[in-house]
């Protein structure tokens, strides 16, 4: 399918599907706006992410402190603490037990907890969650203290009427099943990138950054309460964590010219040579999950995410393909091996990772093994918050700065593709009203183009 044909087919079909679903693009307006200056997509994602962190830091640290004070009290009485800040492609793996800097004071469940997990919760226990299936209402009604974290996947106060599928709109809202609600600062519909030439759902998901910024701020607060035996202000560690994270995000932002250069080369390979994009990160095991990785999970099927990403399989990689490797450490042997393997096959290899950390300032490092690399500025071996009584600092930034780089890169690749008249296809969330219909409608176009 030629460039202009695929673009026209996409716009026409998308507009038709949009009208039937109630969120159609005004094609005349889109055509007019197409000729007006617009903010680069990576800038939209970057500044949108900073806005999320500011919202949490400026408006929610008091709520976080109150929630963690309650968790500390429940723990002191012998009650159980449960954490299910796991919903979303990235979130399910981002706080796995094996992640450096994870003190496990808020033990994460699997993405879809079994019935026995809820059956074991008793009156007076504590649950923090961004997963609001009806079983959360059952434990709340039973007397479990529930702290909700707002997310795009479930209805809350900012979700418009008809925004989610009829089933999800019929479930109780986050506010209705929570004793306390932490606003994660993300838009109800997830994406941070707006393009007037695309139907009206936003591109490039924010859920991972929003959910994990809250989770790691909560972890810092609760760990500090435990370490100080309740003497420290629970807000201060959360504020400290968010301040450090914001600072590292600004470091990533300074590399936007380099991100743009890499994104442009990726667009040239995809539009000019039919390159495919394979994502890799070392396997993480989370309870009964299939082994996967936080970055790979977000790359290959997330709501508001690109359709082009697929999990790395060495036998499928051809010369000229793109292999994107995401890492939270500078020197994981599996990631280095894949970089060498893919490069030997003639693929264009890109990594985002810490270039070094306090443990490894030399020797084998991932960024030296790829064609292009982006620094995630996470040079700690674990977390960033020092807490008395804990063997290492808690609450890492590596996963979040990496996720920021990932979506800034994909946003800018999309920008370059759009300027070539070859706008790539994206997933609309299946939880959104019209999402399943939209994904089914564009599938034949994606299958033919591959992006």
C-alpha positions as CSV (number, residue, x, y, z in Angstrom):
1,X,0.0,0.0,0.0
2,X,1.5,3.4,-1.0
3,X,2.2,6.2,1.4
4,X,-0.7,8.4,0.6
5,X,-3.2,5.6,0.1
6,X,-2.5,4.1,3.5
7,X,-2.8,7.5,5.1
8,X,-6.0,8.3,3.4
9,X,-7.4,4.9,4.1
10,X,-6.5,5.2,7.7
11,X,-8.0,8.7,8.1
12,X,-11.2,7.8,6.3
13,X,-11.8,4.5,8.1
14,X,-10.9,6.0,11.4
15,X,-13.3,8.9,11.0
16,X,-16.1,6.5,10.0
17,X,-15.4,4.3,13.0
18,X,-15.2,7.4,15.2
19,X,-18.6,8.7,14.3
20,X,-20.2,5.3,15.1
21,X,-18.4,5.2,18.4
22,X,-19.1,8.8,19.4
23,X,-15.6,10.2,19.3
24,X,-15.1,10.9,15.6
25,X,-12.4,13.2,14.2
26,X,-13.6,16.4,12.5
27,X,-11.7,15.7,9.2
28,X,-12.1,19.3,8.0
29,X,-10.6,20.6,11.2
30,X,-7.9,18.0,11.1
31,X,-6.9,19.1,7.5
32,X,-6.7,22.7,8.6
33,X,-4.7,22.0,11.7
34,X,-2.3,19.8,9.7
35,X,-0.8,23.0,8.3
36,X,-0.4,24.8,11.6
37,X,2.7,24.6,13.8
38,X,2.5,22.0,16.5
39,X,4.7,20.9,19.4
40,X,7.0,18.0,18.6
41,X,5.5,14.8,19.9
42,X,8.4,14.0,22.2
43,X,8.0,17.4,23.8
44,X,4.3,16.8,24.4
45,X,5.2,13.5,26.1
46,X,8.1,15.1,28.1
47,X,6.2,18.1,29.4
48,X,3.1,16.0,30.1
49,X,5.2,13.7,32.2
50,X,6.6,16.6,34.2
51,X,3.1,17.9,34.7
52,X,2.1,14.5,36.2
53,X,5.1,14.6,38.6
54,X,4.3,18.1,39.6
55,X,0.7,17.2,40.3
56,X,1.6,14.4,42.6
57,X,4.4,16.4,44.3
58,X,2.4,19.5,44.8
59,X,-1.1,18.1,45.6
60,X,-0.8,14.5,46.8
61,X,2.2,14.1,49.1
62,X,-0.1,14.9,52.1
63,X,-2.5,12.2,50.9
64,X,0.4,9.7,50.4
65,X,1.7,10.5,53.9
66,X,-1.8,10.0,55.4
67,X,-2.2,6.7,53.6
68,X,1.2,5.4,54.7
69,X,0.7,6.4,58.3
70,X,-2.4,4.3,58.2
71,X,-0.5,1.4,56.6
72,X,2.2,1.7,59.3
73,X,-0.5,1.6,62.0
74,X,-2.1,-1.5,60.5
75,X,1.3,-3.2,60.4
76,X,1.9,-2.3,64.0
77,X,-1.4,-3.9,65.0
78,X,-0.4,-7.1,63.2
79,X,-2.6,-6.5,60.2
80,X,-1.6,-7.4,56.7
81,X,-0.5,-5.0,54.0
82,X,-1.5,-5.6,50.4
83,X,-0.4,-3.8,47.2
84,X,-2.0,-4.1,43.8
85,X,-0.6,-1.1,42.0
86,X,-0.1,-3.5,39.2
87,X,-2.7,-2.7,36.5
88,X,-1.2,-1.7,33.2
89,X,1.5,-3.2,31.0
90,X,4.4,-1.5,32.7
91,X,3.2,-1.5,36.2
92,X,2.8,-5.2,36.5
93,X,6.6,-5.8,36.3
94,X,8.0,-2.4,37.4
95,X,8.0,-3.1,41.1
96,X,8.8,-6.8,41.1
97,X,10.5,-8.2,44.2
98,X,13.8,-8.5,42.3
99,X,14.0,-4.9,41.3
100,X,17.0,-3.2,43.0
101,X,15.7,-0.7,45.6
102,X,12.5,-2.6,46.2
103,X,12.2,-3.2,50.1
104,X,9.0,-5.1,49.7
105,X,7.2,-3.1,52.5
106,X,4.2,-2.8,50.1
107,X,4.2,-6.4,48.7
108,X,2.9,-6.4,45.1
109,X,0.5,-9.0,43.9
110,X,0.2,-10.4,40.4
111,X,-1.7,-8.5,37.8
112,X,-4.8,-10.6,38.3
113,X,-4.9,-11.8,41.9
114,X,-6.6,-15.1,42.6
115,X,-9.8,-15.3,44.6
116,X,-7.9,-16.7,47.6
117,X,-5.9,-13.5,47.8
118,X,-9.1,-11.5,48.4
119,X,-10.5,-14.2,50.6
120,X,-7.5,-13.9,52.9
121,X,-8.0,-10.2,53.4
122,X,-9.7,-9.5,56.8
123,X,-11.2,-6.5,58.5
124,X,-8.5,-4.1,59.5
125,X,-6.1,-5.1,56.8
126,X,-4.7,-2.5,54.3
127,X,-4.9,-2.5,50.5
128,X,-3.5,0.1,48.1
129,X,-4.6,-0.6,44.6
130,X,-5.1,0.7,41.0
131,X,-7.2,-2.4,40.1
132,X,-10.9,-1.9,40.6
133,X,-12.7,-5.0,39.6
134,X,-15.8,-5.7,41.7
135,X,-13.9,-7.9,44.1
136,X,-12.3,-4.7,45.6
137,X,-15.7,-3.6,46.6
138,X,-16.2,-6.9,48.4
139,X,-13.1,-6.5,50.6
140,X,-13.9,-2.8,51.2
141,X,-17.4,-3.8,52.4
142,X,-15.7,-6.4,54.6
143,X,-13.7,-3.8,56.4
144,X,-10.4,-3.7,54.6
145,X,-9.0,-0.1,54.5
146,X,-8.6,0.6,50.8
147,X,-6.4,3.3,49.2
148,X,-7.2,3.8,45.6
149,X,-4.8,5.2,43.0
150,X,-6.6,6.8,40.0
151,X,-5.9,5.2,36.7
152,X,-7.2,5.3,33.1
153,X,-8.4,1.7,33.2
154,X,-11.2,2.2,35.8
155,X,-13.9,4.8,36.4
156,X,-13.1,7.7,38.7
157,X,-14.2,11.3,39.2
158,X,-12.5,12.6,36.0
159,X,-13.8,9.9,33.7
160,X,-16.5,11.4,31.4
161,X,-19.8,9.7,30.9
162,X,-19.4,6.9,28.3
163,X,-15.6,7.1,28.4
164,X,-15.1,3.5,29.2
165,X,-16.9,0.3,28.1
166,X,-20.5,0.0,29.4
167,X,-19.4,-2.8,31.7
168,X,-16.7,-0.7,33.3
169,X,-18.9,2.3,33.5
170,X,-21.4,0.2,35.5
171,X,-18.9,-0.9,38.1
172,X,-18.4,1.2,41.3
173,X,-16.0,4.1,40.8
174,X,-12.6,4.3,42.5
175,X,-14.0,6.8,45.0
176,X,-16.9,4.5,45.9
177,X,-14.7,1.6,47.0
178,X,-11.9,3.5,48.6
179,X,-11.4,5.1,52.0
180,X,-8.8,7.4,50.5
181,X,-7.9,8.2,46.9
182,X,-4.5,9.3,45.6
183,X,-4.8,11.2,42.3
184,X,-2.0,10.0,40.1
185,X,-2.2,13.1,38.0
186,X,-2.6,11.3,34.7
187,X,-5.4,12.1,32.1
188,X,-8.4,9.8,32.3
189,X,-7.6,8.6,28.8
190,X,-4.0,7.8,29.3
191,X,-2.1,9.3,26.3
192,X,0.0,12.5,26.4
193,X,0.4,13.1,22.7
194,X,-2.3,14.8,20.6
195,X,-2.2,14.9,16.8
196,X,-5.1,16.6,15.0
197,X,-4.6,14.2,12.1
198,X,-5.4,11.2,14.4
199,X,-8.8,10.1,15.7
200,X,-9.5,11.4,19.2
201,X,-7.6,9.2,21.5
202,X,-4.2,10.4,22.8
203,X,-1.0,8.6,22.0
204,X,1.8,7.3,24.1
205,X,0.7,6.0,27.6
206,X,1.3,7.9,30.8
207,X,-0.1,5.2,33.1
208,X,3.3,3.6,33.9
209,X,4.9,6.9,35.0
210,X,1.9,8.0,37.0
211,X,1.2,4.7,38.8
212,X,4.8,3.9,39.7
213,X,5.7,7.5,40.7
214,X,2.9,7.1,43.3
215,X,3.9,3.6,44.3
216,X,7.6,4.4,44.8
217,X,6.7,7.6,46.7
218,X,4.5,5.5,49.0
219,X,7.2,2.9,49.4
220,X,9.7,5.6,50.5
221,X,7.2,7.0,53.0
222,X,6.3,3.7,54.6
223,X,9.9,2.4,54.7
224,X,10.9,5.7,56.5
225,X,8.1,5.3,59.0
226,X,9.3,1.7,59.7
227,X,12.9,2.7,59.9
228,X,12.2,5.6,62.2
229,X,9.6,3.7,64.3
230,X,7.0,6.3,63.3
231,X,9.0,9.3,64.2
232,X,9.6,10.8,60.8
233,X,7.1,12.9,58.9
234,X,5.6,10.5,56.2
235,X,5.4,13.3,53.7
236,X,9.1,14.1,53.6
237,X,10.4,10.9,52.0
238,X,7.7,11.0,49.4
239,X,8.6,14.6,48.5
240,X,12.3,13.7,48.4
241,X,11.7,10.8,46.0
242,X,9.5,12.9,43.7
243,X,12.0,15.8,43.7
244,X,14.9,13.4,42.7
245,X,12.7,11.8,40.0
246,X,11.7,15.2,38.6
247,X,15.4,16.2,38.5
248,X,16.3,13.1,36.6
249,X,13.5,13.6,34.2
250,X,14.9,17.1,33.4
251,X,18.3,15.4,32.7
252,X,16.6,13.1,30.2
253,X,14.9,16.2,28.7
254,X,18.2,17.8,27.9
255,X,18.9,14.9,25.5
256,X,16.0,15.7,23.2
257,X,18.2,16.5,20.2
258,X,19.7,13.1,20.4
259,X,16.3,11.4,20.8
260,X,15.2,13.3,17.7
261,X,18.2,12.1,15.7
262,X,17.6,8.5,16.6
263,X,13.9,8.7,16.0
264,X,14.5,10.2,12.6
265,X,16.8,7.3,11.7
266,X,14.2,4.8,12.9
267,X,11.6,6.5,10.7
268,X,13.9,6.3,7.7
269,X,14.4,2.5,8.3
270,X,10.7,1.8,8.8
271,X,9.2,3.9,6.0
272,X,12.1,3.4,3.5
273,X,13.2,-0.1,4.1
274,X,10.4,-1.9,5.9
275,X,12.2,-2.3,9.2
276,X,10.4,-4.0,12.1
277,X,10.9,-3.0,15.7
278,X,11.9,-5.7,18.3
279,X,12.0,-4.8,22.0
280,X,14.1,-6.6,24.6
281,X,14.8,-6.4,28.3
282,X,15.9,-9.2,30.6
283,X,13.2,-11.5,31.9
284,X,11.5,-10.6,35.2
285,X,9.5,-13.2,37.1
286,X,6.5,-11.9,39.0
287,X,4.6,-14.6,40.9
288,X,2.7,-16.6,38.3
289,X,3.2,-14.3,35.4
290,X,4.8,-15.4,32.2
291,X,8.4,-14.2,32.2
292,X,8.5,-10.8,30.6
293,X,10.0,-7.3,31.2
294,X,8.6,-4.0,32.2
295,X,9.7,-2.1,29.1
296,X,8.9,-4.9,26.7
297,X,5.4,-5.3,28.1
298,X,4.7,-1.6,27.5
299,X,6.3,-1.7,24.0
300,X,4.3,-4.6,22.6
301,X,0.6,-4.0,23.3
302,X,-0.1,-1.1,25.8
303,X,-3.2,1.0,25.5
304,X,-2.3,4.2,23.7
305,X,0.9,2.5,22.6
306,X,2.4,1.8,19.2
307,X,1.4,-1.4,17.3
308,X,4.8,-1.8,15.7
309,X,6.6,-3.2,18.8
310,X,7.1,-6.9,19.1
311,X,9.1,-9.0,21.5
312,X,12.6,-9.8,20.5
313,X,13.2,-13.2,18.8
314,X,16.7,-13.7,17.4
315,X,15.5,-16.0,14.6
316,X,13.2,-13.3,13.3
317,X,15.6,-10.4,13.1
318,X,16.8,-9.4,9.7
319,X,19.5,-6.9,8.6
320,X,18.0,-3.4,8.8
321,X,15.5,-4.1,11.5
322,X,15.5,-2.1,14.7
323,X,16.2,-3.8,18.1
324,X,15.4,-1.6,21.1
325,X,16.9,-2.7,24.4
326,X,15.6,-1.2,27.7
327,X,17.6,-1.7,30.9
328,X,17.6,-0.6,34.6
329,X,21.2,-1.5,35.1
330,X,24.3,-0.8,32.9
331,X,25.6,-4.3,32.5
332,X,23.1,-7.1,32.6
333,X,24.7,-10.0,30.7
334,X,21.5,-11.0,28.9
335,X,21.0,-7.5,27.6
336,X,24.6,-7.2,26.5
337,X,24.4,-10.6,24.7
338,X,21.2,-9.6,22.8
339,X,22.9,-6.3,21.8
340,X,25.8,-8.2,20.3
341,X,23.6,-10.8,18.7
342,X,21.3,-8.3,17.1
343,X,24.2,-6.1,15.9
344,X,25.9,-9.1,14.3
345,X,22.7,-9.8,12.4
346,X,22.9,-6.3,10.9
347,X,20.1,-4.7,12.9
348,X,20.1,-1.1,14.0
349,X,20.5,-1.4,17.8
350,X,19.4,1.2,20.3
351,X,19.5,1.0,24.1
352,X,18.2,3.2,26.9
353,X,20.0,2.4,30.1
354,X,22.1,3.9,32.9
355,X,25.6,4.3,31.4
356,X,27.2,3.4,34.7
357,X,26.3,3.0,38.4
358,X,28.1,3.1,41.7
359,X,29.0,-0.6,41.3
360,X,30.2,-0.6,37.8
361,X,32.2,2.4,36.4
362,X,34.1,0.3,33.8
363,X,34.1,-3.0,32.1
364,X,31.3,-4.4,30.0
365,X,28.4,-2.0,29.7
366,X,25.3,-2.1,27.5
367,X,25.6,1.4,26.0
368,X,29.0,0.5,24.5
369,X,27.5,-2.5,22.6
370,X,24.8,-0.7,20.5
371,X,24.8,1.6,17.6
372,X,23.0,4.4,19.6
373,X,22.3,4.7,23.3
374,X,20.3,7.1,25.5
375,X,21.3,7.7,29.2
376,X,18.5,7.2,31.8
377,X,20.6,9.0,34.4
378,X,19.9,6.3,37.1
379,X,23.4,5.8,38.5
380,X,22.4,4.2,41.9
381,X,22.7,0.5,42.5
382,X,19.3,0.5,44.1
383,X,17.0,3.3,45.2
384,X,17.5,6.9,46.0
385,X,16.0,7.3,49.5
386,X,18.2,6.4,52.4
387,X,16.3,4.8,55.3
388,X,17.7,3.7,58.7
389,X,17.5,0.0,59.2
390,X,17.4,-0.9,55.5
391,X,20.5,-2.4,53.8
392,X,20.2,-0.3,50.7
393,X,18.5,2.8,49.5
394,X,14.8,2.3,48.6
395,X,12.6,3.5,45.7
396,X,14.5,3.4,42.4
397,X,14.3,5.8,39.5
398,X,15.8,3.6,36.8
399,X,12.5,2.1,35.6
400,X,10.8,5.5,35.4
401,X,13.5,7.4,33.7
402,X,13.8,4.5,31.2
403,X,10.1,4.5,30.5
404,X,10.3,8.3,29.9
405,X,13.0,7.8,27.3
406,X,11.2,4.9,25.7
407,X,8.0,6.9,25.1
408,X,9.8,10.1,24.1
409,X,11.6,8.1,21.5
410,X,8.5,6.4,20.2
411,X,6.6,9.7,20.2
412,X,9.3,11.4,18.1
413,X,9.5,8.4,15.8
414,X,5.7,8.8,15.3
415,X,6.2,12.5,14.6
416,X,8.8,11.8,11.9
417,X,6.5,9.1,10.4
418,X,3.6,11.5,10.4
419,X,5.6,14.2,8.6
420,X,6.3,11.6,5.9
421,X,2.6,11.0,5.5
422,X,3.0,7.5,7.1
423,X,1.3,7.8,10.4
424,X,1.8,4.6,12.4
425,X,-1.1,2.7,14.0
426,X,-1.7,2.7,17.7
427,X,-3.7,0.6,20.1
428,X,-6.7,2.2,21.7
429,X,-7.4,0.7,25.1
430,X,-9.9,-2.2,25.0
431,X,-11.3,-0.7,28.2
432,X,-12.3,2.5,26.4
433,X,-15.6,2.9,24.7
434,X,-15.1,2.0,21.1
435,X,-11.6,0.6,21.7
436,X,-12.2,-2.9,20.5
437,X,-14.1,-1.7,17.4
438,X,-11.3,0.7,16.5
439,X,-8.5,-1.9,16.9
440,X,-10.4,-4.4,14.8
441,X,-11.1,-1.7,12.1
442,X,-7.4,-0.8,11.7
443,X,-6.0,-4.3,11.9
444,X,-6.0,-5.0,8.1
445,X,-4.2,-1.7,7.5
446,X,-1.6,-2.5,10.1
447,X,-1.2,-6.1,8.9
448,X,-0.4,-4.9,5.4
449,X,2.0,-2.1,6.4
450,X,3.5,-3.6,9.5
451,X,3.4,-0.3,11.4
